[in-house]
Amino acid sequence: MIKKYDARMPPRIPIATAALVRDGLILLAHRHPDRRWYPDCWDLVGGHIEAGETAAQAVIRECREELGIRIRDPRPVPMAFSDPTIELHAYLVDRWDGTPVNAAPDEHDQLGWFAPDELAKLKLADPASLPDILNLMRLAQDPAGLQPEG
C-alpha cells in the first residue's frame, strides 16, 4: 500500500544511532537529566542526520563526537521506535578504533556496558526498542546471521 502525503503530518526528524556490541555487551549512554528530549534515560549513542549527510555518515560522525572513536563497517539493522516524529536509522557496530569515552558530557552523564539480562531493568529512551536491541545483540554473537541473503 502506498502512503499518500498528508500535509497535516509534521516532518519526521532523521536520527542515526549506533548499537556498539562487544563480548556480549552493548554500550548505552545515559542522557543528561537536563536534556530537552528524552532526559534521564539510557539510549544508544547517535543524533541528528545533518543536511547533505547520509545516515551512515551521521552515525560515524556521532560516534566520533560522542565517544571519541572511529567506527568501521556500521551495518543497518531494524529498530522499533514509538515516537512518530522520529525517523530512526539504527546501525550495529562491532568494530571500531579507540576506546569509547564520554566525549559529550553535556549530552550524556554516563556510559555503561550492559548484558542482555540487565536491559529490562533500565529506563530506556524507548522501551519499544528493547526486543530489537536484544535481537541484534544475539546477531552480533553470530556473524553469519548478519550476512545479506543472496
HELIX and SHEET records of a PDB file:
HELIX    1   1 ALA A   55  LEU A   67  1                                  13    
HELIX    2   2 PRO A  116  LEU A  119  1                                   4    
HELIX    3   3 PRO A  127  SER A  129  5                                   3    
HELIX    4   4 LEU A  130  GLN A  141  1                                  12    
HELIX    5   5 PRO A  143  LEU A  146  5                                   4    
SHEET    1   A 4 TRP A  42  ASP A  43  0                                        
SHEET    2   A 4 LEU A  25  ARG A  31 -1                                        
SHEET    3   A 4 ILE A  13  ARG A  22 -1                                        
SHEET    4   A 4 VAL A  45  HIS A  48 -1                                        
SHEET    1   B 5 TRP A  42  ASP A  43  0                                        
SHEET    2   B 5 LEU A  25  ARG A  31 -1                                        
SHEET    3   B 5 ILE A  13  ARG A  22 -1                                        
SHEET    4   B 5 ILE A  86  VAL A  93  1                                        
SHEET    5   B 5 ARG A  75  VAL A  77 -1                                        
SHEET    1   C 3 TRP A  42  ASP A  43  0                                        
SHEET    2   C 3 LEU A  25  ARG A  31 -1                                        
SHEET    3   C 3 HIS A 108  PHE A 114 -1                                        
SHEET    1   D 2 ARG A  70  ILE A  71  0                                        
SHEET    2   D 2 TRP A  96  ASP A  97 -1                                        
END                                                                             
